[in-house]
């Protein structure tokens, strides 16, 4: 049958898969003969980091080999600025730069679907064209989805930790430490988290010569969360006007907890409304069947067995 593979087609497809794997292994091995730091250093120069996504790590050598040269030709300032901000707020700016990110989009959204389309035509695999087109859209948007996912996880972690960190900063400043000393103490004692790492970055920026206000504003830009932006703005104003940092931190902690309580109330209200949909679709019909089913049977059969 035309829709099924014969043994020859299966052997050809198996050989093609093995050949593709051999080509990938060769390319990856060729690039890996260099120091691993050299492969990653294009993204972050002095301190290369691997991505938390295994798929991105596996795709990086192919990006450098095939799609990076095309990514470099995309010069749109607006798109590059939006991409840079997305990478920054997602915490991926030390894993990928703008060119690598665009290269991933080209690889996943154009090259891989194009390869599948060619193989589909050559081997008559029967894959519908709309599926290949859909795969191209999904692949091209995949890096953005990954970055948005990382950003949401960072946002949840920061909002959960911020009141606790504000309380610790207030207690430390009341105990006699200055603001930078309080951050240093908390960074040393706190468990690793997004907010703790960001405070560590603030300390590093200050040691490299940035002012306290600029270092805090840099943290606000990297996180791009309303609570952090407000928190940093109040601290910068208090530092400029000479107000008591400990009192400001106490007030901020109270305000942050109040805002978190309001968000929880709103989420609860949305959940109570959303649960009406499954109730109307699944629970109420079952209740009607149980309650009115015997009545209907009684009406049609007149109580006869």
N, C-alpha and C positions, 0 to 999 in steps of 0.2 A: 504494500500500500504506500501511496505517496507521502502520507503523513507520518510514516514510521521509518526508522533507520534500518538499513540492512547491515550485515556484518562488516562490509567494507567501509561503510560510512562511520560505523562505531569505531573501527580501528583507526580511520583517518582522524576522527575527532579526538580519540585518546592520544594519538601521536602529536596532534596539534597542541593539546593541553600540556603534554610533557615538554614539547619544544618551547612553549611559552614560559613554562616554569624554568627551563634551562636558561633561556635568555634573561629572565628576571634574576636568576641566581648569579649569572655571569656579570650582569650590570651591577648588582648589589655587591658582589664580591670585589669587582674592580674598584668600586668607590670605597669599599670597606678596607682595601689595602692601605688606603690613607688612614691617618689617625682618625678615630671617631670624632674627636673634637674638631677636626677640619671639616667633616661633613656638616656638623651642626654649627660651626662657628659663623657660617654665612648668615645665620639667623640672629645671633646675639654677640658676635665678635669675641669678647673676652671670656664670658662665662656661658658656654653653650649648655642648653638643657634639653633633655628629651621630652617629648609631649606625653601627656597622660593617656593619649589615645594611641593604641597599638596600630590602628589603621593609618594614622598620620605618620608614625615612625616608619611603617613599611612603605608608604608612598613617597617619603622624602627623597630617597635616591632617584626614583623615577621622575620626580618633579625637577630635580637638578639636572637630570640627563636630557629630558625631553621638553617639558612645558615651561621651564623658567624663562627661556629666551623669548617666548611669546608673552609671558607675563610682564617682562620688562618693557614691552612695546605699548602697554596700556598706560597712558599718561594722564588720564582724567584726574585733575586735582581733587574734585569733590568726592569721587569714589575712593580714591586713595586715603583721603582724610577720614571718611566714614569707616573704612576698613581698619585704619590705624587706631581709631577710637574704640572700635569693637574689640580688637585684639588687646588693647590696654585694659578695658573694663572687664574683659573675660579672664585676665591674668595670663594670657597666652603670648604677650609681647616678648618674653624671653625664650619662647619656644619657636615662634614663627615671626618673620617680618612680613611686611605687606606684599612683597614680590612672591614669597613662598606661598602665602595664603591664596593669592590670585592664581599661582601655578597649580595649587591643589584644585581650585575650581575648574581650571582648564582641563586638568588631567581627568578628574572624575566626571566632569560634565560634557566634555567633547571627545577626548582621545579614547577613553575606555568604551563609551557607547559607540563611537565610530568604529573601533576594532570589532565590537560585537556585531555591528551592522554589516561589515565586510564579511565576517565569518558566517553570518546568517545567510547572506547572498551566495557565498561560495559553496557552503555545505547544505543549503536548503534546509536549515534547521527549523523553519516554520515559526519563528518568533515574529509576532505582529509588529508592524512598524510603530504603532502608537506606544507599544511597551518600550521600545528602544528610545523613542522621543521622551517618554515619561522618565526613563532611567537617566537620560541626559539632564532633565530639569532637576531631578532629585540629587544627582551627583554634583551639579553645579551649585546647588543650594546647601549641600551637605556640610561644607566647612562653616557656613553661617549658622546652621542648626547646632553644630558642635560648640561654636563660640557662644551662642545664646544660652545653651545648656550650662556651660561653665559659668557664665555670668549669673544665671539664676541661682546656681549652687553657692556662689560666693556671696550673693546678696542675702540668701537665707542664713548663711553662717554668720555674716557680719551683724545682721539685725538681732540674731540670738545672743551674740556675745557683747554687743555694745553697752547695754546697761551695766553688766557685771564689770567691764573694763572701766567704765566711768566711775563706778563706786570705788574700785581699787585705786584709781588715780586720785579721787577726792580724799580717801583715807591716807594715801601716801603723802600728799601735799600737806594735809593737816598734821602729819607726824613730823614734818620738818624738811622733807625733801623738796627740791625744786621740781618743776614740771618735767624737765628732761630726765632728771634722776628718777622720777616716778615711772616714766616710760621705760627707762633702762631696767629698773627693778622688776617691773611687771613682765617685760619681754624675757628676762632671764628665768623667771619663775613659772610663767604661764605655759600651758601645753601648746603644741603647735596648732595654729589655726590661721584662717585668712587674716583676721584682724591683728593677731599677734605678729604675723609676718609683715603686715603693712606698717605696724609700729616699729618693727625692726628696720624696715626700709627708711622710715623717717629718721631714725637715729643714724643710719648710714649716710643719708643725705646731709644731715647736720655736721657729721664728722668730715664730710668732703667739702664743707664750706658754705652750704646753703643756710639761709636764715631759718629760724624756727617757723615763721609764717609761711615761707616758701615751701618748706618740707611738708608742713601740714596740708597746704593747698595741693601739693603734688599727690598726697595720699587721697584727698577728696577727688581729684581728677582720675586717679587710677580706679577708684571704686565706683564713682558716679552714682551714689545712693543718697537720697534726700536727707536721711538722718545724719549721715556722715558730713554732708555738705553744711548742714545747719550747725552741727557740733563743731566743725572746724571754724566756721565763720564766727561763732560766739567766742571761741578760744582766741582767735586772732584779734578780735575787738577787745577782749579783756586784757590781752597782752599789750595792746597799743594804748589803752586807757589806764593801765595800772590797777585794774580791779582785782579782787581776790580770786585767784584761780580755783581754790578749793570750793568756795561758795558757788562759783559758776559751774563747776563740775557737779556739785550736788543738785543744783537746779536742772542741769541738763539730764542727769540720771532720772530725776523725777519726771521730766517732760518726755523722755524716751520711753519710760515704762508706761506712761499714760497713752502715748501714741500706739504702743504695741497692744495695749488693752483695747483701744478703739478698733485697731485692725482685726483683732480676734473677734470682737463683737460683729463687725461687718462680715467677716468670713462665716461666722455662725448663722447670720441672717441669710447670706447667699446659699449656704448649705441647706437650710430649712426650706427655701424656695426650690432649690434644685431637686430635692428628694421627692417633690410632688410629681415629677415626671415619671419616675419608675413606679410610684404608687398608682398613678392613673393608668399606666400601661399594663402592669403586671398584678398588683395586689388587689385593686378594686374589682377587676374582672373575676378573679378567683373567689372573692367574697360574694359577688353576685351569683356566681355559679353554685356555691355551697348553700346560700340562703334561698335563692329562687328556683334552683334546680328541682327540688322535690315538688314545689308548687306546680311547675310546668309539667312534670311527669304526671302528677295527680290530675291535671286538667286534660291531658291527652288520653291517658289510659283509664281514668276514672277509678283509680285505686285497685284495679285488677292486676294480679300478678302476671 
